[in-house]
């Protein structure tokens, strides 16, 4: 096992995770933050831009996971690398975008 393959799977997982909110927002016809908005990552981009950005992320994720090495669903290291990349980017996005959508508020009991 080449450790660079695991790095590729980690980033592939991150790209796959990043595709989800952009594709969902775009398919729902809703604007969402993207790198192409002003200011980048904070302003809203159109649903069309988000579909295109989400699809680009799927393609890059595919290339990093399916075209590097021999990714195996039954290999714990491969899945762990992909899952860790997806989890870390998801947590980052939850914190970053939560500022704009109220997702970071904490309610006491």
MODELLER restraints for C-alpha pairs under 7 A, 6 or more apart:
rsr = mdl.restraints
at = mdl.atoms
rsr.add(forms.Gaussian(group=physical.xy_distance, feature=features.Distance(at['CA:5:A'], at['CA:68:A']), mean=6.30, stdev=0.5))
rsr.add(forms.Gaussian(group=physical.xy_distance, feature=features.Distance(at['CA:5:A'], at['CA:69:A']), mean=5.86, stdev=0.5))
rsr.add(forms.Gaussian(group=physical.xy_distance, feature=features.Distance(at['CA:6:A'], at['CA:78:A']), mean=6.21, stdev=0.5))
rsr.add(forms.Gaussian(group=physical.xy_distance, feature=features.Distance(at['CA:6:A'], at['CA:81:A']), mean=5.71, stdev=0.5))
rsr.add(forms.Gaussian(group=physical.xy_distance, feature=features.Distance(at['CA:8:A'], at['CA:64:A']), mean=5.34, stdev=0.5))
rsr.add(forms.Gaussian(group=physical.xy_distance, feature=features.Distance(at['CA:8:A'], at['CA:65:A']), mean=6.58, stdev=0.5))
rsr.add(forms.Gaussian(group=physical.xy_distance, feature=features.Distance(at['CA:9:A'], at['CA:64:A']), mean=6.07, stdev=0.5))
rsr.add(forms.Gaussian(group=physical.xy_distance, feature=features.Distance(at['CA:9:A'], at['CA:65:A']), mean=5.08, stdev=0.5))
rsr.add(forms.Gaussian(group=physical.xy_distance, feature=features.Distance(at['CA:9:A'], at['CA:78:A']), mean=6.74, stdev=0.5))
rsr.add(forms.Gaussian(group=physical.xy_distance, feature=features.Distance(at['CA:9:A'], at['CA:81:A']), mean=5.75, stdev=0.5))
rsr.add(forms.Gaussian(group=physical.xy_distance, feature=features.Distance(at['CA:9:A'], at['CA:82:A']), mean=4.87, stdev=0.5))
rsr.add(forms.Gaussian(group=physical.xy_distance, feature=features.Distance(at['CA:10:A'], at['CA:81:A']), mean=4.65, stdev=0.5))
rsr.add(forms.Gaussian(group=physical.xy_distance, feature=features.Distance(at['CA:10:A'], at['CA:82:A']), mean=4.45, stdev=0.5))
rsr.add(forms.Gaussian(group=physical.xy_distance, feature=features.Distance(at['CA:10:A'], at['CA:84:A']), mean=6.41, stdev=0.5))
rsr.add(forms.Gaussian(group=physical.xy_distance, feature=features.Distance(at['CA:10:A'], at['CA:85:A']), mean=4.35, stdev=0.5))
rsr.add(forms.Gaussian(group=physical.xy_distance, feature=features.Distance(at['CA:11:A'], at['CA:85:A']), mean=5.74, stdev=0.5))
rsr.add(forms.Gaussian(group=physical.xy_distance, feature=features.Distance(at['CA:12:A'], at['CA:61:A']), mean=4.13, stdev=0.5))
rsr.add(forms.Gaussian(group=physical.xy_distance, feature=features.Distance(at['CA:12:A'], at['CA:62:A']), mean=6.87, stdev=0.5))
rsr.add(forms.Gaussian(group=physical.xy_distance, feature=features.Distance(at['CA:12:A'], at['CA:64:A']), mean=4.99, stdev=0.5))
rsr.add(forms.Gaussian(group=physical.xy_distance, feature=features.Distance(at['CA:12:A'], at['CA:65:A']), mean=5.48, stdev=0.5))
rsr.add(forms.Gaussian(group=physical.xy_distance, feature=features.Distance(at['CA:12:A'], at['CA:82:A']), mean=6.44, stdev=0.5))
rsr.add(forms.Gaussian(group=physical.xy_distance, feature=features.Distance(at['CA:13:A'], at['CA:61:A']), mean=6.56, stdev=0.5))
rsr.add(forms.Gaussian(group=physical.xy_distance, feature=features.Distance(at['CA:13:A'], at['CA:82:A']), mean=4.38, stdev=0.5))
rsr.add(forms.Gaussian(group=physical.xy_distance, feature=features.Distance(at['CA:13:A'], at['CA:83:A']), mean=6.10, stdev=0.5))
rsr.add(forms.Gaussian(group=physical.xy_distance, feature=features.Distance(at['CA:13:A'], at['CA:85:A']), mean=4.85, stdev=0.5))
rsr.add(forms.Gaussian(group=physical.xy_distance, feature=features.Distance(at['CA:13:A'], at['CA:86:A']), mean=4.46, stdev=0.5))
rsr.add(forms.Gaussian(group=physical.xy_distance, feature=features.Distance(at['CA:14:A'], at['CA:85:A']), mean=4.67, stdev=0.5))
rsr.add(forms.Gaussian(group=physical.xy_distance, feature=features.Distance(at['CA:14:A'], at['CA:86:A']), mean=4.37, stdev=0.5))
rsr.add(forms.Gaussian(group=physical.xy_distance, feature=features.Distance(at['CA:14:A'], at['CA:89:A']), mean=5.49, stdev=0.5))
rsr.add(forms.Gaussian(group=physical.xy_distance, feature=features.Distance(at['CA:15:A'], at['CA:57:A']), mean=5.17, stdev=0.5))
rsr.add(forms.Gaussian(group=physical.xy_distance, feature=features.Distance(at['CA:15:A'], at['CA:58:A']), mean=6.60, stdev=0.5))
rsr.add(forms.Gaussian(group=physical.xy_distance, feature=features.Distance(at['CA:15:A'], at['CA:60:A']), mean=6.67, stdev=0.5))
rsr.add(forms.Gaussian(group=physical.xy_distance, feature=features.Distance(at['CA:15:A'], at['CA:61:A']), mean=5.02, stdev=0.5))
rsr.add(forms.Gaussian(group=physical.xy_distance, feature=features.Distance(at['CA:16:A'], at['CA:57:A']), mean=6.24, stdev=0.5))
rsr.add(forms.Gaussian(group=physical.xy_distance, feature=features.Distance(at['CA:16:A'], at['CA:58:A']), mean=5.54, stdev=0.5))
rsr.add(forms.Gaussian(group=physical.xy_distance, feature=features.Distance(at['CA:16:A'], at['CA:61:A']), mean=5.34, stdev=0.5))
rsr.add(forms.Gaussian(group=physical.xy_distance, feature=features.Distance(at['CA:16:A'], at['CA:86:A']), mean=6.97, stdev=0.5))
rsr.add(forms.Gaussian(group=physical.xy_distance, feature=features.Distance(at['CA:17:A'], at['CA:86:A']), mean=5.14, stdev=0.5))
rsr.add(forms.Gaussian(group=physical.xy_distance, feature=features.Distance(at['CA:17:A'], at['CA:89:A']), mean=6.92, stdev=0.5))
rsr.add(forms.Gaussian(group=physical.xy_distance, feature=features.Distance(at['CA:17:A'], at['CA:90:A']), mean=6.39, stdev=0.5))
rsr.add(forms.Gaussian(group=physical.xy_distance, feature=features.Distance(at['CA:18:A'], at['CA:57:A']), mean=6.70, stdev=0.5))
rsr.add(forms.Gaussian(group=physical.xy_distance, feature=features.Distance(at['CA:19:A'], at['CA:54:A']), mean=4.17, stdev=0.5))
rsr.add(forms.Gaussian(group=physical.xy_distance, feature=features.Distance(at['CA:19:A'], at['CA:55:A']), mean=6.68, stdev=0.5))
rsr.add(forms.Gaussian(group=physical.xy_distance, feature=features.Distance(at['CA:19:A'], at['CA:57:A']), mean=5.17, stdev=0.5))
rsr.add(forms.Gaussian(group=physical.xy_distance, feature=features.Distance(at['CA:19:A'], at['CA:58:A']), mean=5.92, stdev=0.5))
rsr.add(forms.Gaussian(group=physical.xy_distance, feature=features.Distance(at['CA:20:A'], at['CA:54:A']), mean=6.77, stdev=0.5))
rsr.add(forms.Gaussian(group=physical.xy_distance, feature=features.Distance(at['CA:22:A'], at['CA:32:A']), mean=6.99, stdev=0.5))
rsr.add(forms.Gaussian(group=physical.xy_distance, feature=features.Distance(at['CA:22:A'], at['CA:50:A']), mean=4.83, stdev=0.5))
rsr.add(forms.Gaussian(group=physical.xy_distance, feature=features.Distance(at['CA:22:A'], at['CA:51:A']), mean=6.08, stdev=0.5))
rsr.add(forms.Gaussian(group=physical.xy_distance, feature=features.Distance(at['CA:22:A'], at['CA:53:A']), mean=6.75, stdev=0.5))
rsr.add(forms.Gaussian(group=physical.xy_distance, feature=features.Distance(at['CA:22:A'], at['CA:54:A']), mean=4.90, stdev=0.5))
rsr.add(forms.Gaussian(group=physical.xy_distance, feature=features.Distance(at['CA:23:A'], at['CA:50:A']), mean=6.21, stdev=0.5))
rsr.add(forms.Gaussian(group=physical.xy_distance, feature=features.Distance(at['CA:23:A'], at['CA:51:A']), mean=4.93, stdev=0.5))
rsr.add(forms.Gaussian(group=physical.xy_distance, feature=features.Distance(at['CA:23:A'], at['CA:54:A']), mean=4.95, stdev=0.5))
rsr.add(forms.Gaussian(group=physical.xy_distance, feature=features.Distance(at['CA:25:A'], at['CA:31:A']), mean=6.46, stdev=0.5))
rsr.add(forms.Gaussian(group=physical.xy_distance, feature=features.Distance(at['CA:25:A'], at['CA:32:A']), mean=6.37, stdev=0.5))
rsr.add(forms.Gaussian(group=physical.xy_distance, feature=features.Distance(at['CA:25:A'], at['CA:47:A']), mean=6.42, stdev=0.5))
rsr.add(forms.Gaussian(group=physical.xy_distance, feature=features.Distance(at['CA:25:A'], at['CA:50:A']), mean=6.95, stdev=0.5))
rsr.add(forms.Gaussian(group=physical.xy_distance, feature=features.Distance(at['CA:26:A'], at['CA:47:A']), mean=3.93, stdev=0.5))
rsr.add(forms.Gaussian(group=physical.xy_distance, feature=features.Distance(at['CA:26:A'], at['CA:48:A']), mean=5.97, stdev=0.5))
rsr.add(forms.Gaussian(group=physical.xy_distance, feature=features.Distance(at['CA:26:A'], at['CA:50:A']), mean=5.13, stdev=0.5))
rsr.add(forms.Gaussian(group=physical.xy_distance, feature=features.Distance(at['CA:26:A'], at['CA:51:A']), mean=4.86, stdev=0.5))
rsr.add(forms.Gaussian(group=physical.xy_distance, feature=features.Distance(at['CA:27:A'], at['CA:51:A']), mean=6.83, stdev=0.5))
rsr.add(forms.Gaussian(group=physical.xy_distance, feature=features.Distance(at['CA:29:A'], at['CA:47:A']), mean=5.15, stdev=0.5))
rsr.add(forms.Gaussian(group=physical.xy_distance, feature=features.Distance(at['CA:30:A'], at['CA:47:A']), mean=5.29, stdev=0.5))
rsr.add(forms.Gaussian(group=physical.xy_distance, feature=features.Distance(at['CA:31:A'], at['CA:44:A']), mean=5.64, stdev=0.5))
rsr.add(forms.Gaussian(group=physical.xy_distance, feature=features.Distance(at['CA:31:A'], at['CA:45:A']), mean=5.36, stdev=0.5))
rsr.add(forms.Gaussian(group=physical.xy_distance, feature=features.Distance(at['CA:31:A'], at['CA:46:A']), mean=4.71, stdev=0.5))
rsr.add(forms.Gaussian(group=physical.xy_distance, feature=features.Distance(at['CA:31:A'], at['CA:47:A']), mean=4.98, stdev=0.5))
rsr.add(forms.Gaussian(group=physical.xy_distance, feature=features.Distance(at['CA:32:A'], at['CA:44:A']), mean=4.87, stdev=0.5))
rsr.add(forms.Gaussian(group=physical.xy_distance, feature=features.Distance(at['CA:32:A'], at['CA:45:A']), mean=5.47, stdev=0.5))
rsr.add(forms.Gaussian(group=physical.xy_distance, feature=features.Distance(at['CA:32:A'], at['CA:46:A']), mean=6.91, stdev=0.5))
rsr.add(forms.Gaussian(group=physical.xy_distance, feature=features.Distance(at['CA:32:A'], at['CA:50:A']), mean=6.93, stdev=0.5))
rsr.add(forms.Gaussian(group=physical.xy_distance, feature=features.Distance(at['CA:33:A'], at['CA:41:A']), mean=5.33, stdev=0.5))
rsr.add(forms.Gaussian(group=physical.xy_distance, feature=features.Distance(at['CA:33:A'], at['CA:42:A']), mean=5.51, stdev=0.5))
rsr.add(forms.Gaussian(group=physical.xy_distance, feature=features.Distance(at['CA:33:A'], at['CA:43:A']), mean=5.47, stdev=0.5))
rsr.add(forms.Gaussian(group=physical.xy_distance, feature=features.Distance(at['CA:33:A'], at['CA:44:A']), mean=4.41, stdev=0.5))
rsr.add(forms.Gaussian(group=physical.xy_distance, feature=features.Distance(at['CA:33:A'], at['CA:45:A']), mean=5.71, stdev=0.5))
rsr.add(forms.Gaussian(group=physical.xy_distance, feature=features.Distance(at['CA:34:A'], at['CA:40:A']), mean=6.42, stdev=0.5))
rsr.add(forms.Gaussian(group=physical.xy_distance, feature=features.Distance(at['CA:34:A'], at['CA:41:A']), mean=4.90, stdev=0.5))
rsr.add(forms.Gaussian(group=physical.xy_distance, feature=features.Distance(at['CA:34:A'], at['CA:44:A']), mean=6.68, stdev=0.5))
rsr.add(forms.Gaussian(group=physical.xy_distance, feature=features.Distance(at['CA:34:A'], at['CA:45:A']), mean=5.98, stdev=0.5))
rsr.add(forms.Gaussian(group=physical.xy_distance, feature=features.Distance(at['CA:35:A'], at['CA:41:A']), mean=4.85, stdev=0.5))
rsr.add(forms.Gaussian(group=physical.xy_distance, feature=features.Distance(at['CA:36:A'], at['CA:45:A']), mean=6.82, stdev=0.5))
rsr.add(forms.Gaussian(group=physical.xy_distance, feature=features.Distance(at['CA:37:A'], at['CA:43:A']), mean=4.92, stdev=0.5))
rsr.add(forms.Gaussian(group=physical.xy_distance, feature=features.Distance(at['CA:37:A'], at['CA:44:A']), mean=5.57, stdev=0.5))
rsr.add(forms.Gaussian(group=physical.xy_distance, feature=features.Distance(at['CA:37:A'], at['CA:45:A']), mean=5.27, stdev=0.5))
rsr.add(forms.Gaussian(group=physical.xy_distance, feature=features.Distance(at['CA:65:A'], at['CA:71:A']), mean=6.33, stdev=0.5))
rsr.add(forms.Gaussian(group=physical.xy_distance, feature=features.Distance(at['CA:71:A'], at['CA:78:A']), mean=6.24, stdev=0.5))
rsr.add(forms.Gaussian(group=physical.xy_distance, feature=features.Distance(at['CA:72:A'], at['CA:78:A']), mean=6.42, stdev=0.5))
rsr.add(forms.Gaussian(group=physical.xy_distance, feature=features.Distance(at['CA:73:A'], at['CA:79:A']), mean=6.24, stdev=0.5))
rsr.add(forms.Gaussian(group=physical.xy_distance, feature=features.Distance(at['CA:95:A'], at['CA:104:A']), mean=6.51, stdev=0.5))
rsr.add(forms.Gaussian(group=physical.xy_distance, feature=features.Distance(at['CA:98:A'], at['CA:104:A']), mean=4.97, stdev=0.5))
